[in-house]
């Protein structure tokens, strides 16, 4: 089932709500979810490293595994079409060769630029300096998560970003290497059954300085 899409950017941004209760009869197909994720990954990332990794939890078995790890978000887990676990890959720098080679093949980057950039990037993100890599991954994964929420709205779905879950257990619970995959957030996604709650924002003059 494909829901009605929209290209009205302001409606997408201003209409976004954190939705906790979804229509259980609406399921997002693997094909449409793939398209949503593809569009979300157009988000920027440092040196185009794309360190985000997604785990789409949409089966009964997967949700049963997730449920005890997200004790305070049971409604989202139970009613959503899926919960997307966003991870950051601490080995993401290993994909730099592939990414930059693809850019050369598509004519988007000269070979000499690729040959200069790749060693420099690998040198900057050294295995010993995990703090720098971790900080970069968290920023980039936050960017892709926000874009994913907006893309979902464009496809006619709603989301809820979830930070309250057992981050120290989720990777291993789904057979992933907990030392490699850094949990960032969960995103429930589905067709909302209510409008959610509007919220207020601080005035720009209270949070912005002009020099």
C-alpha positions as CSV (number, residue, x, y, z in Angstrom):
1,X,0.0,0.0,0.0
2,X,1.3,3.4,-1.0
3,X,-0.2,6.4,0.7
4,X,-0.7,9.8,-0.8
5,X,2.6,11.8,-1.2
6,X,3.1,15.5,-1.0
7,X,5.8,17.9,-2.3
8,X,4.6,20.8,-0.2
9,X,7.7,21.4,1.9
10,X,6.2,23.8,4.4
11,X,3.3,21.3,5.0
12,X,5.9,18.6,5.5
13,X,7.9,20.7,8.0
14,X,5.1,22.4,9.9
15,X,2.8,19.4,9.9
16,X,5.4,17.0,11.4
17,X,4.4,15.6,14.8
18,X,5.8,12.9,17.0
19,X,3.2,10.2,16.5
20,X,2.9,7.4,19.0
21,X,-0.2,5.6,17.8
22,X,-0.5,4.2,14.2
23,X,-3.0,2.4,12.0
24,X,-2.1,-1.3,12.4
25,X,-3.7,-2.2,9.1
26,X,-1.2,0.0,7.2
27,X,2.0,-1.8,6.3
28,X,4.9,-0.2,4.4
29,X,6.2,-2.5,1.6
30,X,9.8,-3.3,1.4
31,X,10.0,-1.5,-1.9
32,X,8.5,1.7,-0.5
33,X,10.7,1.5,2.6
34,X,13.7,1.1,0.4
35,X,12.7,4.2,-1.5
36,X,12.2,6.2,1.8
37,X,15.6,5.1,3.0
38,X,17.3,5.9,-0.3
39,X,15.8,9.5,-0.2
40,X,16.8,9.9,3.4
41,X,20.4,9.0,2.6
42,X,20.7,12.0,0.4
43,X,21.4,13.8,3.6
44,X,25.0,15.2,3.9
45,X,27.7,13.5,5.9
46,X,31.3,14.4,6.7
47,X,33.5,13.7,3.7
48,X,30.5,11.8,2.3
49,X,31.4,8.8,4.5
50,X,27.7,7.9,5.0
51,X,28.3,6.2,8.4
52,X,24.6,5.5,9.1
53,X,23.2,1.9,9.1
54,X,19.6,1.0,9.3
55,X,17.8,-2.0,10.9
56,X,14.1,-2.1,9.8
57,X,12.2,-4.0,12.4
58,X,8.8,-4.8,10.9
59,X,8.1,-8.5,11.6
60,X,6.3,-9.9,14.6
61,X,9.5,-11.7,15.7
62,X,11.6,-8.5,15.4
63,X,9.1,-6.4,17.3
64,X,8.9,-9.1,20.0
65,X,12.7,-8.8,20.3
66,X,12.6,-5.0,20.5
67,X,9.6,-4.7,22.9
68,X,11.5,-5.4,26.1
69,X,14.3,-3.1,25.0
70,X,11.9,-0.2,24.6
71,X,9.7,-0.6,27.7
72,X,8.4,3.0,27.7
73,X,7.5,3.0,24.0
74,X,5.3,-0.1,23.7
75,X,2.5,1.6,21.7
76,X,4.9,2.8,19.0
77,X,6.5,-0.7,18.8
78,X,3.2,-2.5,18.6
79,X,1.2,-0.2,16.3
80,X,3.8,1.1,13.8
81,X,4.4,-0.3,10.4
82,X,8.0,-0.6,11.4
83,X,10.6,0.7,13.8
84,X,13.8,1.8,12.2
85,X,16.9,1.4,14.4
86,X,19.5,3.9,13.3
87,X,23.1,2.9,14.0
88,X,26.5,4.5,13.3
89,X,29.1,2.2,11.8
90,X,32.5,2.7,13.6
91,X,34.1,1.0,10.6
92,X,32.5,3.4,8.2
93,X,35.8,4.6,6.9
94,X,36.3,1.2,5.3
95,X,33.6,2.2,2.8
96,X,35.5,5.3,1.6
97,X,37.3,3.5,-1.2
98,X,34.0,2.2,-2.5
99,X,32.2,5.6,-2.3
100,X,34.9,7.5,-3.9
101,X,35.5,4.9,-6.6
102,X,31.8,5.1,-7.5
103,X,32.1,8.9,-7.7
104,X,34.9,8.5,-10.2
105,X,33.1,5.9,-12.2
106,X,30.0,8.2,-12.5
107,X,32.2,11.1,-13.6
108,X,31.5,13.1,-10.4
109,X,35.1,13.2,-9.2
110,X,38.4,13.3,-11.0
111,X,40.7,10.3,-10.3
112,X,43.4,12.6,-8.9
113,X,41.1,14.1,-6.4
114,X,40.0,10.6,-5.3
115,X,43.6,9.5,-5.0
116,X,44.4,12.5,-2.9
117,X,41.4,12.5,-0.7
118,X,41.1,8.8,0.3
119,X,44.5,8.5,2.1
120,X,43.9,11.9,3.8
121,X,40.5,10.8,5.1
122,X,41.8,7.5,6.3
123,X,44.7,9.3,8.1
124,X,42.3,11.7,9.8
125,X,39.9,9.1,11.1
126,X,42.6,6.9,12.6
127,X,41.6,3.8,14.5
128,X,43.2,5.2,17.6
129,X,41.1,8.4,17.6
130,X,37.7,6.9,18.2
131,X,36.3,10.1,19.8
132,X,36.6,12.1,16.6
133,X,34.9,9.3,14.6
134,X,32.2,8.9,17.2
135,X,31.4,12.6,17.2
136,X,31.2,12.7,13.4
137,X,29.0,9.6,13.3
138,X,26.5,11.0,15.8
139,X,26.2,14.3,13.9
140,X,25.8,12.6,10.5
141,X,23.4,10.0,11.8
142,X,21.3,12.8,13.4
143,X,21.2,14.5,10.0
144,X,20.0,11.3,8.2
145,X,17.4,10.7,10.9
146,X,15.8,14.1,10.6
147,X,15.8,13.7,6.8
148,X,14.2,10.3,7.2
149,X,11.4,11.8,9.2
150,X,10.7,14.5,6.6
151,X,10.9,12.0,3.8
152,X,8.4,9.8,5.6
153,X,6.0,12.8,5.8
154,X,6.4,13.3,2.1
155,X,5.3,9.7,1.6
156,X,2.3,10.2,3.7
157,X,3.6,8.6,6.9
158,X,4.5,9.9,10.3
159,X,7.3,9.1,12.8
160,X,8.4,9.3,16.4
161,X,12.1,9.6,17.3
162,X,12.8,7.5,20.3
163,X,15.9,7.9,22.5
164,X,14.7,6.0,25.5
165,X,15.6,2.3,25.0
166,X,18.3,-0.2,26.0
167,X,21.1,1.1,23.8
168,X,23.6,-1.2,25.5
169,X,21.7,-4.3,24.4
170,X,20.0,-3.6,21.1
171,X,22.9,-4.4,18.8
172,X,23.5,-7.8,20.3
173,X,19.8,-8.6,20.6
174,X,19.7,-8.4,16.7
175,X,23.0,-10.3,16.2
176,X,25.0,-7.1,15.5
177,X,28.5,-6.3,16.7
178,X,28.0,-3.9,19.7
179,X,31.5,-2.6,19.5
180,X,31.1,-1.7,15.8
181,X,27.5,-0.4,15.6
182,X,26.8,2.7,17.7
183,X,23.0,3.0,18.5
184,X,21.7,6.5,17.6
185,X,17.9,6.4,17.9
186,X,14.8,4.4,17.1
187,X,12.3,5.9,14.6
188,X,8.8,4.4,14.6
189,X,7.0,4.9,11.3
190,X,3.5,4.3,10.0
191,X,0.1,5.9,9.3
192,X,-1.0,8.1,12.1
193,X,-4.4,7.4,13.7
194,X,-4.5,10.9,15.4
195,X,-3.0,14.3,14.7
196,X,-0.5,14.2,17.5
197,X,0.1,17.1,19.8
198,X,1.3,20.5,18.6
199,X,4.2,22.0,20.5
200,X,5.7,25.4,21.1
201,X,9.2,26.7,20.1
202,X,11.3,29.3,21.8
203,X,11.3,32.7,20.0
204,X,14.2,33.1,17.7
205,X,15.3,36.3,19.4
206,X,15.7,34.3,22.6
207,X,18.0,31.7,21.0
208,X,19.9,33.7,18.4
209,X,22.6,36.3,18.6
210,X,23.4,38.7,15.7
211,X,26.8,40.1,15.3
